[in-house]
Amino acid sequence: IIKLICERRTTQVPAYFTTDAGPHVKVLTLARCADEVADWLRSIDGASDVMVCRPGPGAHLDSTNASANT
């Protein structure tokens, strides 16, 4: 999969990978390319699951539970 991602990058679709200690490959791309990259990953023989994750909201203080921590 890593080799395929590197080859795919030459098609002008930005896709980069990262891994952790396990067998899971994380693919990073631009938000506007996420669906295209996900569809391409799903088409790869042996890919068992593709999940699209996006950044969550910015950090904020939850004042409704502030007294519970004191």
Distance bins in CASP14 RR format, pairs under 12 A and 6 or more apart:
PFRMAT RR
TARGET T0000
AUTHOR 0000-0000-0000
RMODE 2
METHOD distances of the structure
MODEL  1
1 7 0 0 0 0 0 1 0 0 0 0 0
1 8 0 0 0 0 0 1 0 0 0 0 0
1 15 0 0 0 0 0 1 0 0 0 0 0
1 17 1 0 0 1 0 0 0 0 0 0 0
1 18 0 0 0 0 0 1 0 0 0 0 0
1 19 0 0 0 0 1 0 0 0 0 0 0
1 23 0 0 0 0 1 0 0 0 0 0 0
1 24 0 0 0 0 0 1 0 0 0 0 0
1 25 1 0 1 0 0 0 0 0 0 0 0
1 26 0 0 0 0 0 1 0 0 0 0 0
1 27 0 0 0 0 1 0 0 0 0 0 0
1 40 0 0 0 0 0 1 0 0 0 0 0
1 41 0 0 0 0 1 0 0 0 0 0 0
1 44 1 0 0 1 0 0 0 0 0 0 0
1 45 0 0 0 0 0 1 0 0 0 0 0
1 46 0 0 0 0 1 0 0 0 0 0 0
1 47 1 0 0 1 0 0 0 0 0 0 0
1 48 0 0 0 0 0 1 0 0 0 0 0
1 50 0 0 0 0 0 1 0 0 0 0 0
2 8 0 0 0 0 0 1 0 0 0 0 0
2 9 0 0 0 0 0 1 0 0 0 0 0
2 15 0 0 0 0 0 1 0 0 0 0 0
2 16 0 0 0 0 0 1 0 0 0 0 0
2 17 1 0 1 0 0 0 0 0 0 0 0
2 18 0 0 0 0 0 1 0 0 0 0 0
2 19 1 0 0 1 0 0 0 0 0 0 0
2 23 0 0 0 0 0 1 0 0 0 0 0
2 24 0 0 0 0 0 1 0 0 0 0 0
2 25 1 0 0 1 0 0 0 0 0 0 0
2 26 0 0 0 0 0 1 0 0 0 0 0
2 27 0 0 0 0 1 0 0 0 0 0 0
2 44 0 0 0 0 0 1 0 0 0 0 0
3 9 0 0 0 0 0 1 0 0 0 0 0
3 10 0 0 0 0 0 1 0 0 0 0 0
3 17 0 0 0 0 1 0 0 0 0 0 0
3 25 0 0 0 0 0 1 0 0 0 0 0
3 44 0 0 0 0 0 1 0 0 0 0 0
4 10 0 0 0 0 0 1 0 0 0 0 0
4 11 0 0 0 0 0 1 0 0 0 0 0
4 15 0 0 0 0 1 0 0 0 0 0 0
4 17 0 0 0 0 1 0 0 0 0 0 0
4 25 0 0 0 0 1 0 0 0 0 0 0
4 27 0 0 0 0 0 1 0 0 0 0 0
4 37 0 0 0 0 0 1 0 0 0 0 0
4 40 0 0 0 0 1 0 0 0 0 0 0
4 41 0 0 0 0 1 0 0 0 0 0 0
4 43 0 0 0 0 0 1 0 0 0 0 0
4 44 1 0 0 1 0 0 0 0 0 0 0
4 45 0 0 0 0 0 1 0 0 0 0 0
4 46 0 0 0 0 0 1 0 0 0 0 0
4 47 0 0 0 0 1 0 0 0 0 0 0
5 11 0 0 0 0 0 1 0 0 0 0 0
5 13 0 0 0 0 0 1 0 0 0 0 0
5 14 0 0 0 0 0 1 0 0 0 0 0
5 15 1 0 1 0 0 0 0 0 0 0 0
5 16 1 0 0 1 0 0 0 0 0 0 0
5 17 1 0 1 0 0 0 0 0 0 0 0
5 18 0 0 0 0 0 1 0 0 0 0 0
5 19 0 0 0 0 0 1 0 0 0 0 0
5 25 1 0 0 1 0 0 0 0 0 0 0
5 26 0 0 0 0 0 1 0 0 0 0 0
5 27 1 0 0 1 0 0 0 0 0 0 0
5 28 0 0 0 0 1 0 0 0 0 0 0
5 29 0 0 0 0 1 0 0 0 0 0 0
5 37 0 0 0 0 1 0 0 0 0 0 0
5 40 0 0 0 0 1 0 0 0 0 0 0
5 41 0 0 0 0 1 0 0 0 0 0 0
5 44 0 0 0 0 1 0 0 0 0 0 0
5 47 0 0 0 0 0 1 0 0 0 0 0
6 13 0 0 0 0 0 1 0 0 0 0 0
6 14 0 0 0 0 0 1 0 0 0 0 0
6 15 0 0 0 0 1 0 0 0 0 0 0
6 16 0 0 0 0 1 0 0 0 0 0 0
6 17 0 0 0 0 1 0 0 0 0 0 0
6 25 0 0 0 0 0 1 0 0 0 0 0
6 27 0 0 0 0 0 1 0 0 0 0 0
7 13 0 0 0 0 0 1 0 0 0 0 0
7 15 0 0 0 0 1 0 0 0 0 0 0
7 17 0 0 0 0 0 1 0 0 0 0 0
7 40 0 0 0 0 0 1 0 0 0 0 0
7 44 0 0 0 0 0 1 0 0 0 0 0
8 14 0 0 0 0 1 0 0 0 0 0 0
8 15 1 0 1 0 0 0 0 0 0 0 0
8 16 0 0 0 0 0 1 0 0 0 0 0
8 17 0 0 0 0 0 1 0 0 0 0 0
8 27 0 0 0 0 1 0 0 0 0 0 0
8 29 0 0 0 0 1 0 0 0 0 0 0
8 33 0 0 0 0 0 1 0 0 0 0 0
8 36 0 0 0 0 0 1 0 0 0 0 0
8 37 1 0 0 1 0 0 0 0 0 0 0
8 39 0 0 0 0 0 1 0 0 0 0 0
8 40 1 0 0 1 0 0 0 0 0 0 0
8 41 0 0 0 0 1 0 0 0 0 0 0
8 43 0 0 0 0 0 1 0 0 0 0 0
8 44 0 0 0 0 1 0 0 0 0 0 0
9 15 1 0 1 0 0 0 0 0 0 0 0
9 16 1 0 0 1 0 0 0 0 0 0 0
9 17 0 0 0 0 1 0 0 0 0 0 0
9 27 0 0 0 0 0 1 0 0 0 0 0
9 28 0 0 0 0 0 1 0 0 0 0 0
9 29 0 0 0 0 1 0 0 0 0 0 0
9 33 0 0 0 0 0 1 0 0 0 0 0
9 37 0 0 0 0 0 1 0 0 0 0 0
9 40 0 0 0 0 0 1 0 0 0 0 0
11 33 0 0 0 0 0 1 0 0 0 0 0
11 36 0 0 0 0 0 1 0 0 0 0 0
11 37 0 0 0 0 0 1 0 0 0 0 0
11 40 0 0 0 0 1 0 0 0 0 0 0
12 29 0 0 0 0 0 1 0 0 0 0 0
12 30 0 0 0 0 0 1 0 0 0 0 0
12 33 0 0 0 0 1 0 0 0 0 0 0
12 36 0 0 0 0 0 1 0 0 0 0 0
13 27 0 0 0 0 0 1 0 0 0 0 0
13 28 0 0 0 0 0 1 0 0 0 0 0
13 29 1 0 0 1 0 0 0 0 0 0 0
13 30 0 0 0 0 1 0 0 0 0 0 0
13 32 0 0 0 0 0 1 0 0 0 0 0
13 33 1 0 1 0 0 0 0 0 0 0 0
13 34 0 0 0 0 0 1 0 0 0 0 0
13 35 0 0 0 0 0 1 0 0 0 0 0
13 36 1 0 0 1 0 0 0 0 0 0 0
13 37 1 0 0 1 0 0 0 0 0 0 0
13 38 0 0 0 0 0 1 0 0 0 0 0
13 39 0 0 0 0 0 1 0 0 0 0 0
13 40 1 0 0 1 0 0 0 0 0 0 0
13 41 0 0 0 0 0 1 0 0 0 0 0
14 27 0 0 0 0 0 1 0 0 0 0 0
14 28 0 0 0 0 1 0 0 0 0 0 0
14 29 1 0 1 0 0 0 0 0 0 0 0
14 30 1 0 1 0 0 0 0 0 0 0 0
14 31 0 0 0 0 0 1 0 0 0 0 0
14 32 0 0 0 0 1 0 0 0 0 0 0
14 33 1 0 0 1 0 0 0 0 0 0 0
14 34 0 0 0 0 0 1 0 0 0 0 0
14 36 0 0 0 0 0 1 0 0 0 0 0
14 37 0 0 0 0 1 0 0 0 0 0 0
15 25 0 0 0 0 0 1 0 0 0 0 0
15 26 0 0 0 0 0 1 0 0 0 0 0
15 27 1 0 1 0 0 0 0 0 0 0 0
15 28 1 0 0 1 0 0 0 0 0 0 0
15 29 1 0 1 0 0 0 0 0 0 0 0
15 30 0 0 0 0 1 0 0 0 0 0 0
15 33 1 0 0 1 0 0 0 0 0 0 0
15 34 0 0 0 0 1 0 0 0 0 0 0
15 36 0 0 0 0 1 0 0 0 0 0 0
15 37 1 0 1 0 0 0 0 0 0 0 0
15 38 0 0 0 0 0 1 0 0 0 0 0
15 40 0 0 0 0 1 0 0 0 0 0 0
15 41 0 0 0 0 1 0 0 0 0 0 0
16 25 0 0 0 0 0 1 0 0 0 0 0
16 26 0 0 0 0 1 0 0 0 0 0 0
16 27 1 0 0 1 0 0 0 0 0 0 0
16 28 1 0 1 0 0 0 0 0 0 0 0
16 29 1 0 0 1 0 0 0 0 0 0 0
16 30 0 0 0 0 0 1 0 0 0 0 0
16 33 0 0 0 0 0 1 0 0 0 0 0
16 37 0 0 0 0 0 1 0 0 0 0 0
17 24 0 0 0 0 0 1 0 0 0 0 0
17 25 1 0 1 0 0 0 0 0 0 0 0
17 26 1 0 0 1 0 0 0 0 0 0 0
17 27 1 0 1 0 0 0 0 0 0 0 0
17 28 1 0 0 1 0 0 0 0 0 0 0
17 29 0 0 0 0 0 1 0 0 0 0 0
17 37 0 0 0 0 0 1 0 0 0 0 0
17 41 0 0 0 0 0 1 0 0 0 0 0
18 24 0 0 0 0 1 0 0 0 0 0 0
18 25 1 0 0 1 0 0 0 0 0 0 0
18 26 1 0 1 0 0 0 0 0 0 0 0
18 27 0 0 0 0 1 0 0 0 0 0 0
18 28 1 0 0 1 0 0 0 0 0 0 0
18 29 0 0 0 0 0 1 0 0 0 0 0
19 25 1 0 1 0 0 0 0 0 0 0 0
19 26 1 0 0 1 0 0 0 0 0 0 0
19 27 0 0 0 0 0 1 0 0 0 0 0
19 28 0 0 0 0 0 1 0 0 0 0 0
20 26 1 0 0 1 0 0 0 0 0 0 0
23 46 0 0 0 0 0 1 0 0 0 0 0
23 47 0 0 0 0 0 1 0 0 0 0 0
23 48 0 0 0 0 1 0 0 0 0 0 0
23 49 0 0 0 0 0 1 0 0 0 0 0
24 47 0 0 0 0 0 1 0 0 0 0 0
24 48 0 0 0 0 0 1 0 0 0 0 0
24 49 0 0 0 0 1 0 0 0 0 0 0
24 50 0 0 0 0 0 1 0 0 0 0 0
24 51 0 0 0 0 0 1 0 0 0 0 0
25 41 0 0 0 0 1 0 0 0 0 0 0
25 44 0 0 0 0 0 1 0 0 0 0 0
25 46 0 0 0 0 0 1 0 0 0 0 0
25 47 0 0 0 0 1 0 0 0 0 0 0
25 48 0 0 0 0 0 1 0 0 0 0 0
25 49 0 0 0 0 0 1 0 0 0 0 0
25 50 0 0 0 0 0 1 0 0 0 0 0
25 51 0 0 0 0 0 1 0 0 0 0 0
26 37 0 0 0 0 0 1 0 0 0 0 0
26 41 0 0 0 0 0 1 0 0 0 0 0
26 50 0 0 0 0 0 1 0 0 0 0 0
26 51 0 0 0 0 1 0 0 0 0 0 0
26 52 0 0 0 0 0 1 0 0 0 0 0
26 53 0 0 0 0 1 0 0 0 0 0 0
27 33 0 0 0 0 0 1 0 0 0 0 0
27 34 0 0 0 0 1 0 0 0 0 0 0
27 36 0 0 0 0 0 1 0 0 0 0 0
27 37 1 0 0 1 0 0 0 0 0 0 0
27 38 0 0 0 0 1 0 0 0 0 0 0
27 40 0 0 0 0 1 0 0 0 0 0 0
27 41 1 0 0 1 0 0 0 0 0 0 0
27 42 0 0 0 0 0 1 0 0 0 0 0
27 44 0 0 0 0 0 1 0 0 0 0 0
27 47 0 0 0 0 0 1 0 0 0 0 0
27 50 0 0 0 0 1 0 0 0 0 0 0
27 51 0 0 0 0 0 1 0 0 0 0 0
27 52 0 0 0 0 1 0 0 0 0 0 0
27 53 0 0 0 0 0 1 0 0 0 0 0
28 34 0 0 0 0 1 0 0 0 0 0 0
28 37 0 0 0 0 1 0 0 0 0 0 0
28 52 0 0 0 0 0 1 0 0 0 0 0
28 53 0 0 0 0 0 1 0 0 0 0 0
28 54 0 0 0 0 0 1 0 0 0 0 0
28 55 0 0 0 0 0 1 0 0 0 0 0
29 35 0 0 0 0 1 0 0 0 0 0 0
29 36 0 0 0 0 1 0 0 0 0 0 0
29 37 1 0 1 0 0 0 0 0 0 0 0
29 38 0 0 0 0 1 0 0 0 0 0 0
29 39 0 0 0 0 0 1 0 0 0 0 0
29 40 0 0 0 0 0 1 0 0 0 0 0
29 41 0 0 0 0 0 1 0 0 0 0 0
29 52 0 0 0 0 1 0 0 0 0 0 0
29 53 0 0 0 0 0 1 0 0 0 0 0
29 54 0 0 0 0 0 1 0 0 0 0 0
30 36 0 0 0 0 1 0 0 0 0 0 0
30 37 0 0 0 0 1 0 0 0 0 0 0
30 54 0 0 0 0 0 1 0 0 0 0 0
31 37 0 0 0 0 0 1 0 0 0 0 0
31 38 0 0 0 0 0 1 0 0 0 0 0
31 52 0 0 0 0 1 0 0 0 0 0 0
31 53 0 0 0 0 0 1 0 0 0 0 0
31 54 1 0 0 1 0 0 0 0 0 0 0
31 55 0 0 0 0 1 0 0 0 0 0 0
31 56 0 0 0 0 0 1 0 0 0 0 0
32 54 0 0 0 0 0 1 0 0 0 0 0
33 39 0 0 0 0 0 1 0 0 0 0 0
33 40 0 0 0 0 1 0 0 0 0 0 0
33 41 0 0 0 0 0 1 0 0 0 0 0
33 52 0 0 0 0 0 1 0 0 0 0 0
34 40 0 0 0 0 0 1 0 0 0 0 0
34 41 0 0 0 0 0 1 0 0 0 0 0
34 50 0 0 0 0 0 1 0 0 0 0 0
34 51 0 0 0 0 0 1 0 0 0 0 0
34 52 1 0 1 0 0 0 0 0 0 0 0
34 53 0 0 0 0 1 0 0 0 0 0 0
34 54 1 0 0 1 0 0 0 0 0 0 0
34 55 0 0 0 0 0 1 0 0 0 0 0
35 41 0 0 0 0 0 1 0 0 0 0 0
35 42 0 0 0 0 0 1 0 0 0 0 0
35 50 0 0 0 0 0 1 0 0 0 0 0
35 52 1 0 0 1 0 0 0 0 0 0 0
35 54 0 0 0 0 0 1 0 0 0 0 0
36 42 0 0 0 0 0 1 0 0 0 0 0
36 43 0 0 0 0 0 1 0 0 0 0 0
36 52 0 0 0 0 0 1 0 0 0 0 0
37 43 0 0 0 0 0 1 0 0 0 0 0
37 44 0 0 0 0 0 1 0 0 0 0 0
37 47 0 0 0 0 0 1 0 0 0 0 0
37 50 0 0 0 0 1 0 0 0 0 0 0
37 52 0 0 0 0 1 0 0 0 0 0 0
38 44 0 0 0 0 0 1 0 0 0 0 0
38 47 0 0 0 0 0 1 0 0 0 0 0
38 49 0 0 0 0 0 1 0 0 0 0 0
38 50 1 0 1 0 0 0 0 0 0 0 0
38 51 0 0 0 0 1 0 0 0 0 0 0
38 52 1 0 1 0 0 0 0 0 0 0 0
38 53 0 0 0 0 0 1 0 0 0 0 0
38 54 0 0 0 0 0 1 0 0 0 0 0
39 47 0 0 0 0 0 1 0 0 0 0 0
39 50 0 0 0 0 1 0 0 0 0 0 0
39 52 0 0 0 0 0 1 0 0 0 0 0
40 47 0 0 0 0 1 0 0 0 0 0 0
40 50 0 0 0 0 1 0 0 0 0 0 0
41 47 1 0 1 0 0 0 0 0 0 0 0
41 48 0 0 0 0 0 1 0 0 0 0 0
41 49 0 0 0 0 1 0 0 0 0 0 0
41 50 1 0 1 0 0 0 0 0 0 0 0
41 51 0 0 0 0 1 0 0 0 0 0 0
41 52 0 0 0 0 1 0 0 0 0 0 0
42 48 0 0 0 0 0 1 0 0 0 0 0
42 49 0 0 0 0 1 0 0 0 0 0 0
42 50 1 0 1 0 0 0 0 0 0 0 0
42 51 0 0 0 0 0 1 0 0 0 0 0
42 52 0 0 0 0 0 1 0 0 0 0 0
43 50 0 0 0 0 1 0 0 0 0 0 0
44 50 0 0 0 0 1 0 0 0 0 0 0
61 69 0 0 0 0 0 1 0 0 0 0 0
62 68 0 0 0 0 0 1 0 0 0 0 0
62 69 0 0 0 0 0 1 0 0 0 0 0
63 69 0 0 0 0 0 1 0 0 0 0 0
END
